[in-house]
Amino acid sequence: MNGTLFFVPTPIGNLEDMTFRAIKVLKEVEYILCEDTRTSGVLLKHYEISKPLKSYHLHNEHHSTQKVIEDLKNGQNIAIITDAGTPGISDPGYLLAKACADEKIEMICLPGATAFVPALVVSGLPNHDFYFAGFLPTKKGRQTKLKQLAAEKKTIVLYESPHKINTTLEQIKEFFGGETKISLSREISKKFEETKRGTIGELIEFSKSKTLKGEIVLVINNAEAKTDEEEKPLSKNKYKN
């Protein structure tokens, strides 16, 4: 009988964001796949989890996936974690999930930490219909992607690194317009968590006024404003004959 692959979210900052279920799963599997054994080792030591760790990251996942599939077919239960957040969301995990789906191997993804959800919620921008774009292309296809996103009539969610944030904000201004409302969240769940909201021009000024640290989530208001008619509640008699 095949084993089960568990996708286990890990804290994006505060170690107390780990769930009881996640700790239990990590203590029961045969081994744990992780991006960086040193980074994950800190978390596992904190929770007294002693299991073999195997590297599984963007640079080796193509040739490591088959061995993991073989272990799962041999009945081993395996967990995959990343340095922070939910595996497969802008982190390694998709190739393994696809291989498990192709081989009809059971997968379970535990609910837990991911950066874009809290950033979207506290942005104060429309969150009923949004487009999660992850990281923009580094070079090739970047402007094409921004043009595509600007055409989406939805709230846009992006990840960005501190050393690229000023360039990205300038490009958002170029493609979305200078009065576009935007929210910038960083250091989510950590001691210096911070969210700034305003027009893209105001956020550019803020970003250039200080050196931002930590991974950044941008939430861009690109949703069409609802009409007054759409905002009205449904009449109690609307569906009566």
LOVOBA-463820 format. One record per residue (C-alpha): residue number from 1; residue in three letters; y, z, x. Coordinates in Angstrom, 2 decimals. Layout:
REM residues N
+-----+------+---------+---------+---------+
| seq | type |      py |      pz |      px |
+-----+------+---------+---------+---------+
| NUM |  ala |       Y |       Z |       X |
...
+-----+------+---------+---------+---------+
***
This chain:
REM residues 241
+-----+------+---------+---------+---------+
| seq | type |      py |      pz |      px |
+-----+------+---------+---------+---------+
|   1 |  met |    0.00 |    0.00 |    0.00 |
|   2 |  asn |    3.46 |   -0.90 |    1.27 |
|   3 |  gly |    5.94 |    1.77 |    2.23 |
|   4 |  thr |    9.49 |    2.06 |    0.91 |
|   5 |  leu |   12.75 |    1.22 |    2.65 |
|   6 |  phe |   15.54 |    3.69 |    1.92 |
|   7 |  phe |   19.19 |    2.71 |    2.35 |
|   8 |  val |   20.87 |    6.04 |    3.03 |
|   9 |  pro |   24.70 |    6.31 |    3.00 |
|  10 |  thr |   26.21 |    8.61 |    5.61 |
|  11 |  pro |   29.64 |   10.29 |    5.66 |
|  12 |  ile |   32.62 |    8.12 |    6.54 |
|  13 |  gly |   34.39 |   11.19 |    7.85 |
|  14 |  asn |   33.65 |   14.67 |    6.56 |
|  15 |  leu |   30.05 |   15.64 |    7.35 |
|  16 |  glu |   29.93 |   17.66 |    4.11 |
|  17 |  asp |   29.89 |   14.39 |    2.15 |
|  18 |  met |   26.17 |   14.06 |    2.93 |
|  19 |  thr |   24.07 |   14.52 |   -0.23 |
|  20 |  phe |   21.09 |   16.86 |   -0.60 |
|  21 |  arg |   18.91 |   13.89 |   -1.51 |
|  22 |  ala |   19.97 |   11.94 |    1.57 |
|  23 |  ile |   19.04 |   14.85 |    3.83 |
|  24 |  lys |   15.68 |   15.20 |    2.09 |
|  25 |  val |   14.85 |   11.50 |    2.47 |
|  26 |  leu |   15.80 |   11.45 |    6.16 |
|  27 |  lys |   13.54 |   14.43 |    6.80 |
|  28 |  glu |   10.57 |   12.77 |    5.10 |
|  29 |  val |   10.55 |    9.17 |    6.41 |
|  30 |  glu |    8.52 |    8.08 |    9.46 |
|  31 |  tyr |   11.57 |    6.91 |   11.37 |
|  32 |  ile |   15.25 |    6.06 |   10.97 |
|  33 |  leu |   17.01 |    2.80 |   11.79 |
|  34 |  cys |   20.59 |    3.26 |   12.96 |
|  35 |  glu |   23.44 |    1.30 |   14.53 |
|  36 |  asp |   24.09 |    3.71 |   17.39 |
|  37 |  thr |   21.55 |    6.44 |   18.18 |
|  38 |  arg |   24.26 |    8.56 |   19.80 |
|  39 |  thr |   26.56 |    8.47 |   16.77 |
|  40 |  ser |   23.75 |    9.09 |   14.30 |
|  41 |  gly |   22.30 |   11.78 |   16.55 |
|  42 |  val |   25.36 |   13.96 |   15.96 |
|  43 |  leu |   24.90 |   13.78 |   12.19 |
|  44 |  leu |   21.15 |   14.35 |   12.31 |
|  45 |  lys |   21.48 |   17.30 |   14.66 |
|  46 |  his |   24.04 |   18.86 |   12.31 |
|  47 |  tyr |   21.49 |   18.78 |    9.49 |
|  48 |  glu |   18.51 |   19.68 |   11.70 |
|  49 |  ile |   16.81 |   16.34 |   11.09 |
|  50 |  ser |   14.33 |   15.50 |   13.81 |
|  51 |  lys |   12.93 |   12.02 |   13.38 |
|  52 |  pro |   12.47 |    9.05 |   15.75 |
|  53 |  leu |   15.54 |    6.83 |   15.87 |
|  54 |  lys |   15.40 |    3.07 |   16.39 |
|  55 |  ser |   18.42 |    0.87 |   17.05 |
|  56 |  tyr |   19.16 |   -1.67 |   14.35 |
|  57 |  his |   22.55 |   -3.36 |   14.64 |
|  58 |  leu |   24.28 |   -6.73 |   14.36 |
|  59 |  his |   23.10 |   -7.84 |   17.80 |
|  60 |  asn |   19.38 |   -7.17 |   17.35 |
|  61 |  glu |   18.69 |   -7.25 |   13.60 |
|  62 |  his |   17.43 |  -10.85 |   13.66 |
|  63 |  his |   14.53 |  -10.07 |   16.00 |
|  64 |  ser |   14.00 |   -6.45 |   14.87 |
|  65 |  thr |   13.58 |   -7.15 |   11.16 |
|  66 |  gln |   10.03 |   -8.52 |   11.34 |
|  67 |  lys |    8.73 |   -5.42 |   13.14 |
|  68 |  val |   10.26 |   -3.20 |   10.46 |
|  69 |  ile |    8.63 |   -5.33 |    7.75 |
|  70 |  glu |    5.26 |   -4.96 |    9.49 |
|  71 |  asp |    5.66 |   -1.17 |    9.58 |
|  72 |  leu |    6.57 |   -1.12 |    5.89 |
|  73 |  lys |    3.51 |   -3.23 |    5.08 |
|  74 |  asn |    1.42 |   -0.67 |    6.97 |
|  75 |  gly |    2.57 |    1.99 |    4.55 |
|  76 |  gln |    5.37 |    3.61 |    6.54 |
|  77 |  asn |    8.45 |    4.85 |    4.70 |
|  78 |  ile |   11.60 |    4.00 |    6.66 |
|  79 |  ala |   15.29 |    4.81 |    6.28 |
|  80 |  ile |   18.24 |    2.76 |    7.45 |
|  81 |  ile |   21.63 |    4.32 |    8.11 |
|  82 |  thr |   24.81 |    3.08 |    9.78 |
|  83 |  asp |   27.51 |    4.82 |   11.77 |
|  84 |  ala |   29.35 |    5.53 |    8.51 |
|  85 |  gly |   29.10 |    4.49 |    4.87 |
|  86 |  thr |   26.46 |    2.53 |    2.98 |
|  87 |  pro |   24.15 |    0.18 |    4.92 |
|  88 |  gly |   24.66 |   -3.46 |    3.99 |
|  89 |  ile |   28.31 |   -3.05 |    2.99 |
|  90 |  ser |   30.13 |   -4.67 |    5.94 |
|  91 |  asp |   27.36 |   -3.16 |    8.09 |
|  92 |  pro |   23.80 |   -4.19 |    9.08 |
|  93 |  gly |   21.28 |   -4.14 |    6.25 |
|  94 |  tyr |   21.46 |   -7.45 |    4.38 |
|  95 |  leu |   18.83 |   -9.28 |    6.47 |
|  96 |  leu |   16.39 |   -6.42 |    6.06 |
|  97 |  ala |   17.04 |   -6.21 |    2.32 |
|  98 |  lys |   16.45 |   -9.96 |    1.96 |
|  99 |  ala |   13.21 |   -9.74 |    3.95 |
| 100 |  cys |   11.98 |   -6.85 |    1.79 |
| 101 |  ala |   12.85 |   -8.74 |   -1.38 |
| 102 |  asp |   10.96 |  -11.81 |   -0.11 |
| 103 |  glu |    7.91 |   -9.66 |    0.74 |
| 104 |  lys |    8.15 |   -7.65 |   -2.52 |
| 105 |  ile |    8.57 |   -4.39 |   -0.61 |
| 106 |  glu |   10.17 |   -1.57 |   -2.57 |
| 107 |  met |   13.74 |   -0.66 |   -1.66 |
| 108 |  ile |   15.78 |    2.32 |   -2.81 |
| 109 |  cys |   19.50 |    2.64 |   -2.11 |
| 110 |  leu |   20.84 |    6.16 |   -2.50 |
| 111 |  pro |   24.33 |    6.51 |   -3.96 |
| 112 |  gly |   26.88 |    7.89 |   -1.55 |
| 113 |  ala |   29.83 |    7.28 |    0.71 |
| 114 |  thr |   31.56 |    3.94 |    1.03 |
| 115 |  ala |   35.20 |    3.53 |    2.04 |
| 116 |  phe |   36.51 |    1.01 |   -0.47 |
| 117 |  val |   35.76 |    3.00 |   -3.65 |
| 118 |  pro |   38.04 |    6.01 |   -2.95 |
| 119 |  ala |   40.73 |    3.69 |   -1.57 |
| 120 |  leu |   40.62 |    1.57 |   -4.74 |
| 121 |  val |   40.70 |    4.60 |   -7.03 |
| 122 |  val |   43.74 |    6.25 |   -5.39 |
| 123 |  ser |   45.64 |    2.98 |   -4.92 |
| 124 |  gly |   47.08 |    3.20 |   -8.42 |
| 125 |  leu |   46.47 |   -0.54 |   -8.75 |
| 126 |  pro |   44.33 |   -2.26 |  -11.42 |
| 127 |  asn |   40.67 |   -1.50 |  -10.70 |
| 128 |  his |   38.91 |   -2.89 |  -13.75 |
| 129 |  asp |   38.36 |   -6.25 |  -12.06 |
| 130 |  phe |   38.44 |   -6.49 |   -8.27 |
| 131 |  tyr |   37.25 |   -8.65 |   -5.39 |
| 132 |  phe |   35.76 |   -6.88 |   -2.38 |
| 133 |  ala |   36.24 |   -9.16 |    0.65 |
| 134 |  gly |   35.21 |   -6.81 |    3.46 |
| 135 |  phe |   36.59 |   -7.85 |    6.86 |
| 136 |  leu |   38.50 |  -11.12 |    7.16 |
| 137 |  pro |   37.15 |  -13.71 |    9.62 |
| 138 |  thr |   38.35 |  -12.92 |   13.13 |
| 139 |  lys |   39.66 |  -16.39 |   13.92 |
| 140 |  lys |   38.02 |  -19.46 |   12.43 |
| 141 |  gly |   38.43 |  -19.64 |    8.67 |
| 142 |  arg |   40.86 |  -16.71 |    8.47 |
| 143 |  gln |   43.75 |  -18.60 |    6.88 |
| 144 |  thr |   41.38 |  -20.46 |    4.58 |
| 145 |  lys |   39.97 |  -17.13 |    3.40 |
| 146 |  leu |   43.44 |  -15.69 |    2.81 |
| 147 |  lys |   44.43 |  -18.76 |    0.81 |
| 148 |  gln |   41.26 |  -18.36 |   -1.27 |
| 149 |  leu |   41.97 |  -14.66 |   -1.90 |
| 150 |  ala |   45.57 |  -15.38 |   -2.88 |
| 151 |  ala |   44.24 |  -17.66 |   -5.63 |
| 152 |  glu |   42.06 |  -14.88 |   -7.06 |
| 153 |  lys |   43.71 |  -13.20 |  -10.06 |
| 154 |  lys |   42.06 |   -9.90 |   -9.25 |
| 155 |  thr |   42.79 |   -6.83 |   -7.19 |
| 156 |  ile |   41.71 |   -7.60 |   -3.63 |
| 157 |  val |   40.07 |   -5.03 |   -1.33 |
| 158 |  leu |   39.95 |   -5.61 |    2.44 |
| 159 |  tyr |   38.78 |   -3.69 |    5.50 |
| 160 |  glu |   40.83 |   -3.87 |    8.68 |
| 161 |  ser |   40.87 |   -2.32 |   12.14 |
| 162 |  pro |   43.97 |   -0.55 |   13.54 |
| 163 |  his |   44.66 |   -3.10 |   16.28 |
| 164 |  lys |   44.81 |   -6.00 |   13.79 |
| 165 |  ile |   46.62 |   -4.32 |   10.92 |
| 166 |  asn |   50.15 |   -5.55 |   11.72 |
| 167 |  thr |   49.02 |   -9.16 |   12.01 |
| 168 |  thr |   46.99 |   -8.91 |    8.80 |
| 169 |  leu |   49.88 |   -7.42 |    6.82 |
| 170 |  glu |   52.18 |  -10.23 |    8.00 |
| 171 |  gln |   49.59 |  -12.79 |    6.91 |
| 172 |  ile |   49.19 |  -11.12 |    3.52 |
| 173 |  lys |   52.97 |  -11.38 |    3.06 |
| 174 |  glu |   52.80 |  -15.07 |    3.94 |
| 175 |  phe |   50.00 |  -15.93 |    1.53 |
| 176 |  phe |   50.56 |  -13.44 |   -1.32 |
| 177 |  gly |   54.35 |  -13.13 |   -1.33 |
| 178 |  gly |   56.81 |  -10.51 |   -0.10 |
| 179 |  glu |   56.94 |   -8.50 |   -3.34 |
| 180 |  thr |   53.19 |   -8.06 |   -3.65 |
| 181 |  lys |   52.23 |   -4.43 |   -4.21 |
| 182 |  ile |   49.70 |   -3.02 |   -1.78 |
| 183 |  ser |   48.01 |    0.26 |   -0.88 |
| 184 |  leu |   46.88 |    1.22 |    2.62 |
| 185 |  ser |   44.31 |    4.02 |    3.07 |
| 186 |  arg |   42.99 |    5.29 |    6.39 |
| 187 |  glu |   40.95 |    8.18 |    7.79 |
| 188 |  ile |   39.31 |    8.57 |    4.35 |
| 189 |  ser |   37.71 |   12.03 |    3.90 |
| 190 |  lys |   38.96 |   13.14 |    7.34 |
| 191 |  lys |   41.58 |   15.74 |    8.25 |
| 192 |  phe |   44.41 |   13.21 |    8.55 |
| 193 |  glu |   43.52 |   11.12 |    5.49 |
| 194 |  glu |   46.53 |    9.12 |    4.38 |
| 195 |  thr |   47.42 |    6.59 |    1.69 |
| 196 |  lys |   50.66 |    4.63 |    1.57 |
| 197 |  arg |   51.70 |    2.48 |   -1.39 |
| 198 |  gly |   54.53 |   -0.02 |   -1.84 |
| 199 |  thr |   55.41 |   -3.67 |   -1.47 |
| 200 |  ile |   53.90 |   -5.61 |    1.40 |
| 201 |  gly |   57.31 |   -5.53 |    3.10 |
| 202 |  glu |   57.43 |   -1.73 |    2.90 |
| 203 |  leu |   53.90 |   -1.41 |    4.25 |
| 204 |  ile |   54.73 |   -3.70 |    7.19 |
| 205 |  glu |   57.68 |   -1.47 |    8.01 |
| 206 |  phe |   55.48 |    1.64 |    7.76 |
| 207 |  ser |   52.72 |    0.16 |    9.90 |
| 208 |  lys |   55.11 |   -0.91 |   12.64 |
| 209 |  ser |   56.80 |    2.51 |   12.70 |
| 210 |  lys |   53.72 |    4.31 |   14.01 |
| 211 |  thr |   50.37 |    3.72 |   15.68 |
| 212 |  leu |   47.74 |    3.79 |   12.96 |
| 213 |  lys |   44.29 |    5.09 |   13.82 |
| 214 |  gly |   40.94 |    4.93 |   12.06 |
| 215 |  glu |   39.42 |    2.25 |    9.88 |
| 216 |  ile |   41.81 |    0.96 |    7.23 |
| 217 |  val |   41.27 |   -0.15 |    3.62 |
| 218 |  leu |   43.87 |   -2.44 |    2.04 |
| 219 |  val |   44.10 |   -2.82 |   -1.73 |
| 220 |  ile |   46.25 |   -5.74 |   -2.85 |
| 221 |  asn |   47.55 |   -6.13 |   -6.40 |
| 222 |  asn |   46.84 |   -9.77 |   -7.16 |
| 223 |  ala |   45.78 |   -9.27 |  -10.76 |
| 224 |  glu |   47.83 |  -10.99 |  -13.44 |
| 225 |  ala |   49.87 |   -8.52 |  -15.47 |
| 226 |  lys |   48.49 |   -7.93 |  -18.93 |
| 227 |  thr |   50.58 |   -9.00 |  -21.87 |
| 228 |  asp |   51.89 |   -6.42 |  -24.30 |
| 229 |  glu |   49.36 |   -7.67 |  -26.83 |
| 230 |  glu |   46.47 |   -7.06 |  -24.43 |
| 231 |  glu |   47.69 |   -3.52 |  -23.75 |
| 232 |  lys |   47.66 |   -2.58 |  -27.45 |
| 233 |  pro |   44.63 |   -0.57 |  -28.65 |
| 234 |  leu |   42.31 |   -2.27 |  -31.10 |
| 235 |  ser |   43.21 |   -1.69 |  -34.74 |
| 236 |  lys |   40.80 |    0.60 |  -36.57 |
| 237 |  asn |   40.51 |   -2.04 |  -39.29 |
| 238 |  lys |   40.12 |   -5.02 |  -36.95 |
| 239 |  tyr |   36.44 |   -5.61 |  -37.65 |
| 240 |  lys |   36.34 |   -4.65 |  -41.32 |
| 241 |  asn |   35.49 |   -7.39 |  -43.81 |
+-----+------+---------+---------+---------+
***
